[in-house]
Amino acid sequence: MTDTLYIGKVPVRRTAALAPMAGVADRAYRLMCKKYGAAYVVSEMVSAKGICYSDRKTAELCTVTDEERPMGIQLFGSEPDFMAEAVKIVLEYRPDIIDINMGCPVPKVVNTGAGSALMKDVRLAESITAAAVKAAGDVPVTVKIRSGWNSGQINAAEMAKAAESAGAAAVAVHGRTRDQFYSGEADISVIGSVKEAVGIPVIGNGDVSDADSCIRMYRETGCDLVMIGRGSYGNPFVFDEIAARLRGADYAPPSLEEKMNVMLEHIRLIISLSEKNEEMAMHEARKHAAWYMNGYYGSAKFRGRCYQLSSYSEAVGLAEEFIALQRSRGIE
Ligand SMILES: Cc1cc2nc3c(=O)[nH]c(=O)nc-3n(C[C@H](O)[C@H](O)[C@H](O)COP(=O)(O)O)c2cc1C
């Protein structure tokens, strides 16, 4: 396998990509993951209809900075016409790729017929993809799906074939059904069956959190790229770890002090990119701070304190205290 995969004409390193995550993978998050090696990033999902009615959040959600490239903008919607119109609007933000969300399980989205509801209507999914492909011109369109609607309707391969025949340039598959939401284990065998069914690149997704699980995803499914969501929480380093392992290079995980410095860098970025004041931006930063402290001695108590942070200087103090506690237990 070559080191580079092409999605349409867009070259993407065949290491690991960051999954779209509404409310988590905002620009600060994507930049941190890019800095630590993410091969490709995707925006939070954006409503196609919302954009057409000039949703005020469009610019915030759709801005693509050069440091994030290659980057996709993800749209969700249930009507081909709105999808086509939305694609034309987001093209102004010059995304490298346009991705269509056909996997979101949340009732607010599914009840409009969008997200994973499209897994139940393959023909409509195909028309939406075709409309987006036509509107996108030479910008590649990808589709992100789940394994199926429920365990009795596993139809990812059929969905992927429909996406391919509508002109999609790649398909990302999360190996869970809509009914599972995020529980249970992802069934990666479905990703393998999608790979066998289509000629376009297949992006494997679900439960990858380190180099071992990533390599397993590549090996067991034959997928062309791996996509990581929750495994990057407080752990943008996972992308470097994977890239190093795939090159056969040694990888030294960051020390606790380095990790805390990266956490503080992430918080500074959240504050500087926010249009809100520091205190309000800290509300956004709290969950990220808590994730960086996961898995250490006394983490639970510190994570609770993260949820009370209201300034950057408090975060610095908490990080120092956290490092001192770990050192007292011989953890560096
Ligand atoms: C908080 C959160 C937000 C998400 N938002 C989106 C989204 O906007 N669009 C999308 O296609 N998937 C979304 N997902 C699903 C992820 O992209 C991914 O498919 C899923 O988390 C499984 O991958 P993982 O096990 O690596 O996390 C979201 C997942 C989480 C946990």
The ligand as a MOL file (V3000), in Angstrom:
LIG
                    3D

  0  0  0     0  0            999 V3000
M  V30 BEGIN CTAB
M  V30 COUNTS 31 33 0 0 0
M  V30 BEGIN ATOM
M  V30 1 C -19.6670 14.0190 20.7710 0
M  V30 2 C -19.7830 13.4040 19.4100 0
M  V30 3 C -20.2130 14.1630 18.3460 0
M  V30 4 C -20.3270 13.5900 17.0690 0
M  V30 5 N -20.7200 14.3830 16.0350 0
M  V30 6 C -20.7200 13.8530 14.7690 0
M  V30 7 C -20.9870 14.6810 13.6520 0
M  V30 8 O -21.1930 15.8960 13.7610 0
M  V30 9 N -20.9960 14.0750 12.4370 0
M  V30 10 C -20.7580 12.7340 12.2620 0
M  V30 11 O -20.7700 12.2350 11.1370 0
M  V30 12 N -20.4880 11.9530 13.3090 0
M  V30 13 C -20.4440 12.4770 14.5500 0
M  V30 14 N -20.1060 11.6830 15.6020 0
M  V30 15 C -19.7220 10.2800 15.3660 0
M  V30 16 C -18.1920 10.1620 15.1660 0
M  V30 17 O -17.7790 10.8410 14.0110 0
M  V30 18 C -17.7690 8.6920 15.0730 0
M  V30 19 O -18.4020 8.1120 13.9590 0
M  V30 20 C -18.1340 7.8770 16.3070 0
M  V30 21 O -17.8190 8.5820 17.4930 0
M  V30 22 C -17.4100 6.5230 16.3230 0
M  V30 23 O -16.0160 6.7020 16.2910 0
M  V30 24 P -15.1020 6.5950 17.6280 0
M  V30 25 O -15.4110 5.2530 18.2540 0
M  V30 26 O -13.7030 6.6960 17.1240 0
M  V30 27 O -15.5050 7.7130 18.5220 0
M  V30 28 C -20.0150 12.2310 16.8770 0
M  V30 29 C -19.5750 11.4630 17.9570 0
M  V30 30 C -19.4530 12.0210 19.2130 0
M  V30 31 C -18.9620 11.1650 20.3500 0
M  V30 END ATOM
M  V30 BEGIN BOND
M  V30 1 1 1 2
M  V30 2 1 2 3
M  V30 3 2 2 30
M  V30 4 2 3 4
M  V30 5 1 4 5
M  V30 6 1 4 28
M  V30 7 2 5 6
M  V30 8 1 6 7
M  V30 9 1 6 13
M  V30 10 2 7 8
M  V30 11 1 7 9
M  V30 12 1 9 10
M  V30 13 2 10 11
M  V30 14 1 10 12
M  V30 15 2 12 13
M  V30 16 1 13 14
M  V30 17 1 14 15
M  V30 18 1 14 28
M  V30 19 1 15 16
M  V30 20 1 16 17
M  V30 21 1 16 18
M  V30 22 1 18 19
M  V30 23 1 18 20
M  V30 24 1 20 21
M  V30 25 1 20 22
M  V30 26 1 22 23
M  V30 27 1 23 24
M  V30 28 2 24 25
M  V30 29 1 24 26
M  V30 30 1 24 27
M  V30 31 2 28 29
M  V30 32 1 29 30
M  V30 33 1 30 31
M  V30 END BOND
M  V30 END CTAB
M  END
